[in-house]
Amino acid sequence: MKIRLGQTVAGTIAASLLMAGSASAAELDYNYGELRYIETELDAGPFDVDGDGFEIGGSMELAQSVHIFGNFQTLDFGSGIDASAFEIGGGYAMPLNNGADLVARLSYIDGEIDTPAGDADDSGFGFSAGARNMFTPQIEGRAFVNYVDLDESGDEVSFEIAGDWFVNEQVALGASLELGDDVTSWTLGARWYFGAMSR
């Protein structure tokens, strides 16, 4: 796997997130459900293809520092071309200080593309590593490097940065940007936290 600029940027921002931790920050929660609107640009060789859609997902803590997660994503690229993907996996969070974690995740991914000419399936695994940090009890920042390796489509490394603003103890509104060699995506959405929190 080649070293790319995104990985260097991710490391720098992750370090900045962790150093910016505040003693008054709330604890991070891994029990949530979320819904997001997605806008995606796919660089398909000599031309670009744009699509949009939605993602529904969630996470649940099984034990201290260990959680499982999953999501389902569907995208419409127009001209009768649709794509969907399902991901499920587990993660480990290592607390560094009050309101700051290093996080690693491993997942199985299964996707399908429907076109007027026929359908195509693909599957593989994903790995993510990065950091979550509560800057204040109302603001969370995240930075991750994501690696995906699919049987037919090959591998992709991307850099993701995201942030959430907590409306109250259970609901947060947020946005994310993910930059890869072939895919650029941004999302807007909301998370509902059902774990015990203290803000």
C-alpha positions in Angstrom: 0.0 0.0 0.0 1.4 3.3 -1.0 1.8 6.2 1.5 -0.5 9.0 0.4 -0.9 12.6 1.4 -4.1 11.9 3.2 -2.4 9.7 5.7 0.1 12.4 6.6 -2.7 15.0 6.9 -4.8 12.5 9.0 -2.0 12.0 11.4 -1.4 15.7 11.8 -5.1 16.5 12.4 -5.5 13.5 14.7 -2.6 14.7 16.9 -4.1 18.2 16.9 -7.5 16.8 18.0 -5.9 14.9 20.9 -3.8 17.8 22.1 -6.8 20.1 22.1 -8.6 18.0 24.7 -10.3 20.0 27.4 -10.7 19.0 31.0 -14.3 20.1 30.8 -15.1 17.9 27.8 -17.7 15.2 28.0 -17.0 11.5 27.7 -17.3 9.9 24.3 -20.2 7.6 23.7 -20.3 4.5 21.3 -24.0 3.8 21.6 -25.8 5.6 18.8 -27.9 5.4 15.7 -27.5 7.8 12.8 -29.0 8.9 9.5 -27.0 10.8 6.8 -27.5 12.4 3.4 -24.5 11.6 1.1 -23.2 13.4 -2.0 -20.5 11.4 -3.8 -18.2 12.1 -6.8 -16.7 9.1 -8.5 -13.6 9.5 -10.7 -14.3 6.9 -13.4 -11.3 7.3 -15.7 -11.9 10.0 -18.3 -15.1 11.3 -16.8 -16.7 11.9 -13.4 -20.0 10.5 -12.1 -21.9 12.2 -9.3 -24.4 10.5 -7.1 -26.4 11.1 -3.9 -28.3 9.1 -1.4 -28.6 8.1 2.2 -26.9 6.1 4.9 -28.4 4.6 8.1 -26.2 3.0 10.7 -25.2 2.8 14.3 -22.8 1.6 17.0 -23.2 -0.3 20.3 -20.7 -0.7 23.1 -20.3 -4.4 24.1 -17.7 -3.9 26.8 -15.3 -1.1 28.0 -13.4 0.1 24.9 -15.0 -2.5 22.6 -18.0 -1.8 20.2 -19.7 -3.2 17.2 -21.1 -1.1 14.3 -22.9 -1.4 11.0 -24.4 0.7 8.3 -26.3 0.5 5.0 -25.8 3.0 2.2 -27.7 3.6 -1.0 -26.7 5.9 -3.9 -28.4 7.1 -7.1 -26.1 8.1 -9.9 -28.8 8.7 -12.5 -29.3 7.1 -15.9 -30.6 3.9 -14.2 -27.3 3.4 -12.2 -27.8 2.7 -8.5 -25.3 1.4 -5.8 -25.8 0.0 -2.3 -23.4 -1.2 0.3 -23.6 -2.9 3.7 -20.9 -2.8 6.3 -20.6 -4.6 9.7 -17.6 -4.7 12.0 -16.0 -4.1 15.4 -13.9 -1.5 16.9 -11.6 -0.8 19.8 -11.2 2.6 21.5 -8.2 3.5 23.6 -8.9 6.5 25.9 -6.0 9.0 26.0 -7.5 11.6 28.3 -10.9 13.1 29.3 -12.9 13.2 26.0 -10.2 11.9 23.6 -9.9 8.4 22.1 -7.7 6.6 19.6 -10.0 4.3 17.6 -9.3 1.3 15.3 -12.1 -0.5 13.4 -12.2 -3.6 11.2 -15.2 -4.5 9.0 -16.7 -6.7 6.3 -18.2 -4.8 3.3 -20.7 -6.1 0.7 -21.8 -3.9 -2.2 -23.9 -4.1 -5.3 -24.2 -1.9 -8.4 -27.3 -2.0 -10.6 -27.1 -0.7 -14.2 -29.3 -1.0 -17.3 -26.7 -3.4 -18.7 -26.8 -5.7 -15.6 -25.8 -6.0 -12.0 -22.4 -6.5 -10.3 -21.6 -7.6 -6.7 -18.4 -7.0 -4.8 -17.2 -7.7 -1.2 -14.1 -7.3 0.9 -12.9 -5.7 4.1 -12.3 -2.3 5.6 -9.9 -0.9 8.2 -10.0 2.5 9.9 -7.7 4.2 12.4 -8.0 7.7 13.8 -9.1 9.8 16.7 -12.3 11.2 18.3 -12.1 14.3 20.6 -14.7 16.4 22.5 -13.5 20.0 22.2 -16.3 21.1 24.5 -19.3 19.3 25.9 -21.2 20.4 22.7 -18.6 19.9 20.0 -16.9 16.7 18.8 -14.3 16.3 16.1 -13.1 13.2 14.3 -10.2 12.4 11.9 -9.7 8.9 10.3 -7.6 7.2 7.7 -9.8 4.5 5.9 -8.6 1.6 3.9 -10.9 -0.6 1.8 -9.9 -3.7 -0.1 -12.6 -5.2 -2.4 -12.3 -8.4 -4.4 -13.2 -6.9 -7.8 -12.7 -3.1 -7.3 -9.3 -3.2 -5.7 -8.1 -1.1 -2.7 -8.7 2.5 -1.8 -7.2 4.8 0.9 -9.1 7.8 2.0 -8.9 10.5 4.6 -12.1 11.5 6.6 -12.7 14.5 8.8 -16.0 15.1 10.6 -17.6 17.1 13.3 -20.8 17.1 15.4 -22.7 19.7 17.4 -24.8 18.4 20.3 -28.3 20.0 20.3 -28.9 18.2 23.6 -27.6 15.1 25.5 -29.1 12.7 23.0 -29.1 14.4 19.6 -26.1 15.7 17.5 -26.0 17.3 14.1 -22.9 16.9 12.0 -21.1 16.9 8.7 -18.2 14.9 7.2 -15.8 15.1 4.3 -13.9 12.0 2.9 -11.2 12.4 0.3 -9.8 9.4 -1.7 -7.9 8.7 -4.9 -11.1 7.8 -6.8 -14.0 8.9 -4.6 -14.9 12.2 -2.8 -17.9 12.2 -0.5 -19.5 14.6 2.0 -22.4 14.0 4.3 -24.9 15.9 6.5 -26.8 14.1 9.2 -27.8 13.4 12.8 -26.9 11.0 15.5 -29.2 9.8 18.3 -27.2 8.6 21.4 -28.9 6.1 23.6 -26.0 5.4 26.0 -25.5 7.0 29.4 -24.1 10.5 28.9 -23.2 13.4 31.1 -22.9 16.8 29.3 
